[in-house]
Amino acid sequence: MQSSSDNLDAVTTAETQPAPAAQPGFTLGSVPYFNARPLTYALQEPLALLEPSRLATELSSGHLQAALVPLSEALENGSAYHIVNGYAIGSLGSVYSVVLAHMLPVVRLKTIALDPASKTSNQLLRVLLRKYYRMNPVYVSPDEAAEGQLLIGDPAISYRQSHPDERYLDLAQAWHAHTGRPFVFAVWAIRRDTPDPAALAQKLRAAARTGLAARDEIARTPFEHRYLNDHLYYRLEAPQKKAISAFAADLVEIGLLASCPELSYI
């Protein structure tokens, strides 16, 4: 149970903006979650804020040149994108904001409600339960009754605050416990048909450096400070790339990905 000093009221979700298709000025997109703030804080360009699944759709359709998309989009459409080297959204252990909420022990769960907004988290949960927990529960939509519920982002943080007595399986922590690897949830993906993608990648890296240095300004509560500094890891280096490859191989193994893509890091 959290103490009063962990009040999460300051963890707010930015309002979802209109689709980039209706706003020609948008070239970049991101998720509207607090965890993305250090990577977008210093950007001057108009930024479309959309839930992860819709963000992936807008990027793949060409309405955006680059976006901070779920890892699943980069894996499924790797030939369409360059992945920006150096920075991403991930965790070395507990991520806190991607969890399976449950009252029964995990191994007894028969039905689980997935989150349609995040394919990567849905896939990670399926990998964990199928390969490492040897489970094959029935997955349902959030509006159906279920014994477990997947929660992500700011809604997960708010839910954990208001339901301190429930049990939570932290997906990144479980992944690390079973594989010894970090996990990457989202990457900057640039469309390969974007003019001068290398220059755009440099701009995104520069913004990330500035934003990460400003985490003390971005965080307004003790919890937010711990969340940005202790739960989240923003570097995309060799261990993270190996973890991405391992996750892709697991997806192929359980039939959620046709083949492991050859990713282009720029």
C-alpha positions in Angstrom: 0.0 0.0 0.0 1.3 3.4 -0.9 2.0 6.2 1.6 0.5 9.7 1.3 3.8 10.9 -0.1 3.1 8.8 -3.2 0.0 10.7 -4.2 -0.4 10.4 -8.0 -2.7 13.2 -8.6 0.0 15.0 -10.6 0.3 12.1 -13.0 -2.0 13.3 -15.7 -2.9 12.1 -19.1 -2.6 14.7 -21.8 -5.8 15.1 -23.8 -5.8 13.0 -27.0 -5.6 15.4 -29.9 -7.4 15.0 -33.3 -6.0 12.5 -35.7 -3.0 13.7 -37.7 -4.9 13.0 -40.9 -7.1 16.0 -40.0 -4.1 18.1 -39.0 -1.6 18.3 -41.8 0.9 20.2 -39.6 1.6 17.1 -37.5 4.7 15.2 -38.5 5.5 13.6 -35.1 3.3 11.5 -32.8 3.5 10.2 -29.2 1.5 8.4 -26.6 -0.4 10.7 -24.1 1.2 9.0 -21.1 3.4 10.6 -18.5 6.2 8.1 -19.2 6.8 9.6 -22.6 7.3 13.2 -21.3 11.1 13.1 -21.0 11.4 12.1 -24.7 9.0 14.7 -26.0 9.5 17.5 -23.5 12.0 19.5 -25.6 10.4 18.9 -29.0 9.2 22.1 -30.7 7.3 20.4 -33.6 3.5 19.9 -33.3 3.0 16.5 -31.6 -0.1 14.3 -32.1 -0.9 12.6 -28.9 -2.8 9.3 -29.5 -3.3 6.0 -27.7 -0.7 3.4 -28.8 -2.8 1.4 -31.3 -4.1 4.5 -33.1 -0.6 6.0 -33.1 0.7 3.0 -34.9 -2.1 3.2 -37.5 -1.4 6.9 -38.2 2.4 6.2 -38.7 1.9 3.2 -40.9 -0.6 5.0 -43.1 1.8 7.9 -43.7 0.0 10.6 -41.7 3.0 10.9 -39.5 6.7 10.8 -40.4 7.8 9.5 -37.0 6.2 8.4 -33.8 7.0 6.9 -30.4 5.2 3.7 -31.2 4.7 0.4 -29.4 7.5 -2.0 -30.0 5.0 -4.4 -31.7 4.5 -1.9 -34.6 8.3 -1.8 -35.2 8.5 -5.6 -35.2 5.5 -6.3 -37.4 6.4 -3.6 -40.0 10.2 -3.4 -39.6 10.8 -3.0 -43.3 8.8 0.3 -43.2 10.8 2.0 -40.5 14.1 3.1 -39.1 14.4 2.8 -35.3 16.1 5.7 -33.6 19.2 4.6 -31.9 20.0 5.6 -28.3 16.6 6.3 -26.7 13.3 4.4 -26.1 10.9 3.7 -23.3 11.7 0.6 -21.3 12.5 -0.8 -17.9 15.4 -2.7 -16.3 13.0 -4.4 -13.9 9.7 -3.2 -12.3 8.0 -0.7 -14.7 5.0 -0.2 -12.3 2.6 1.0 -15.0 2.2 -2.1 -17.1 0.5 -4.7 -14.8 -1.9 -7.6 -14.7 -4.3 -6.8 -11.8 -5.7 -9.9 -10.2 -7.3 -11.2 -6.9 -6.6 -14.9 -7.5 -3.1 -16.3 -7.8 -1.9 -15.8 -11.4 -1.7 -19.5 -12.1 -5.4 -19.9 -11.3 -6.6 -17.2 -13.7 -9.0 -18.6 -16.4 -10.1 -15.3 -18.0 -8.1 -12.1 -18.6 -9.2 -8.8 -20.0 -6.7 -7.3 -22.4 -6.2 -3.6 -23.1 -7.0 -2.8 -26.8 -4.9 0.3 -26.6 -1.6 -1.5 -26.4 -0.6 -4.5 -28.5 2.9 -4.7 -27.1 1.7 -5.2 -23.5 -1.0 -7.6 -24.7 1.7 -9.6 -26.5 4.1 -9.5 -23.6 1.4 -10.9 -21.3 0.7 -13.7 -23.7 4.3 -14.6 -23.9 4.8 -14.6 -20.2 1.7 -16.7 -19.5 2.2 -19.1 -22.4 5.9 -19.7 -22.4 7.0 -19.1 -18.8 3.9 -19.7 -16.7 2.6 -22.6 -19.0 -0.9 -21.1 -19.0 -3.5 -20.6 -21.7 -6.3 -18.5 -20.3 -9.2 -17.1 -22.3 -8.6 -13.5 -23.3 -11.5 -11.1 -23.4 -12.3 -7.4 -24.0 -12.2 -4.9 -21.1 -16.0 -4.7 -20.9 -16.3 -8.4 -20.2 -16.1 -10.1 -16.8 -12.6 -11.5 -16.1 -10.5 -12.7 -13.3 -7.5 -10.6 -14.3 -7.2 -7.3 -16.1 -4.2 -5.8 -18.0 -3.6 -2.1 -17.3 -1.1 0.2 -18.9 0.1 3.8 -18.6 -1.5 6.5 -16.5 -4.7 4.5 -16.1 -2.7 1.7 -14.5 -1.0 4.1 -12.1 -4.4 5.6 -11.1 -5.9 2.1 -10.7 -3.1 1.0 -8.4 -3.6 4.0 -6.3 -7.3 3.4 -5.9 -7.1 -0.4 -5.5 -4.1 -0.9 -3.2 -5.4 -4.3 -2.0 -5.4 -6.0 -5.3 -2.4 -8.2 -6.5 -0.4 -7.0 -9.4 1.9 -8.8 -11.8 4.4 -6.2 -13.1 5.0 -7.4 -16.7 8.5 -6.0 -17.1 9.6 -7.4 -13.7 8.2 -10.8 -14.7 10.0 -10.7 -18.0 13.3 -9.8 -16.3 12.8 -12.6 -13.7 12.4 -15.2 -16.4 14.8 -13.9 -19.0 17.4 -11.8 -17.2 16.8 -9.0 -19.8 15.4 -5.5 -19.8 12.2 -4.8 -21.7 11.5 -2.1 -24.3 7.9 -1.0 -24.6 8.1 1.8 -27.2 10.6 3.1 -29.7 11.0 6.2 -32.0 10.2 4.8 -35.5 10.8 7.0 -38.6 9.2 6.1 -41.9 11.9 5.1 -44.4 10.3 7.4 -47.0 10.9 10.4 -44.7 13.3 13.0 -46.2 16.6 12.9 -44.4 15.7 10.4 -41.6 19.2 10.6 -40.1 18.7 14.3 -39.4 15.3 13.6 -37.8 16.9 10.9 -35.7 19.5 13.3 -34.5 16.8 15.8 -33.5 14.9 13.2 -31.5 18.1 12.2 -29.7 18.9 15.8 -28.9 15.4 16.3 -27.5 15.7 13.1 -25.4 19.0 14.3 -23.9 17.4 17.6 -23.0 14.2 16.0 -21.6 16.0 13.4 -19.6 18.2 16.1 -18.0 15.0 17.9 -17.1 13.3 15.1 -15.2 13.4 17.0 -11.9 11.4 19.7 -13.6 9.0 17.3 -15.2 8.4 15.4 -12.0 6.1 17.3 -9.6 5.7 14.7 -6.8 8.1 12.2 -5.1 6.3 9.4 -6.9 6.7 10.9 -10.3 10.4 11.4 -9.6 10.8 7.7 -8.6 8.7 6.6 -11.6 10.8 8.5 -14.1 14.2 7.7 -12.6 13.8 4.3 -10.9 11.0 2.4 -12.8 11.7 3.7 -16.4 14.9 3.3 -18.4 15.2 5.4 -21.5 18.4 4.2 -23.1 18.4 2.0 -26.2 21.7 0.2 -26.2 23.1 -3.3 -26.9 21.2 -5.0 -24.0 17.9 -3.5 -25.1 18.5 -4.5 -28.7 19.2 -8.1 -27.6 16.0 -8.0 -25.5 14.0 -6.8 -28.5 15.4 -9.7 -30.6 14.6 -12.2 -27.8 11.0 -10.9 -27.5 10.6 -11.1 -31.3 11.8 -14.8 -31.1 9.3 -15.5 -28.3 6.5 -14.0 -30.4 7.4 -16.2 -33.3 7.6 -19.2 -31.1 4.0 -18.8 -29.8 2.6 -17.7 -33.2 2.1 -14.0 -32.7 4.7 -12.9 -35.2 5.4 -14.4 -38.6 9.2 -14.1 -38.5 11.9 -12.1 -36.7 12.4 -8.9 -38.6 15.7 -7.3 -39.7 15.5 -4.0 -37.9 17.3 -0.8 -39.1 18.7 1.3 -36.3 19.6 4.9 -37.3 
